[in-house]
């Protein structure tokens, strides 16, 4: 089971794109993400994301997303 989509979106809300996986993870960590989500964000590829859709696509490709709610 993966991370709920709404939880990921909430933790990344307000992030100033483009951004690296590390910057995304730091932002999420400061906005309520648990250690597992922070680690998943740090491990994402590519090295830079242009927007939230790219992040969600990368998490989906890594089988890290769960139910939408």
N, C-alpha and C positions, 0 to 999 in steps of 0.2 A: 504494500500500500504506500502511495506517495504522499506528497504534501498537498493539502487542499489548495486549489487555485486561488480562492479568495484570500487565504492566509498569505500566500506568496505575494499577491498583488498588494495587500495591505502593508506588508513589510517593506516593499519596494516603492511605495507611494512617496512622491516628492523627490525621487532620485533625479539628478541632473545628468541626462544622457548627453553624449556617449559616455560609456564607462567600462572599466575592466571588471573581470570577475571579482577581484579583490576589493575594489571600491563598492561593488554591489553587495558583497558579503558584509563589509563594514557597515554600510548603510542599514542593511537588514538587521544586523546585530543590534544596532542602536534603536531599532523600531520594532522590537519584540520577537524577532526570529529566534528559534531554538538553535542549539549547537549543530544539530543534524542539517537543518536548512542552510545555515551559514557555511558549513563544510561543503554541501552540494553546490552552492553558488561559487565558492572558491575554486571548485574543480571543473567549472564549465569551460567549454571551448566554443567559439574563438576567443582571442585575446581581448576583443573589444566588442561591445554591444551598442548598436545605434538607437535602440528603443526597447520598450517593454515586450513587444511582440517577439523580438529576437531572443530575449531571455526566456520567455515562456516556451518558444520552439525548442531551445536548447535543453531546457529541463524536461520537456516532453520526450525528446530524442534520447535522453539519458534515463527514461522511465522513472523520473523523479516526481511526476505529478499524479495526484490522486483525483478524487471526485471534485467537481467544480465547487461544491459548497464546503 
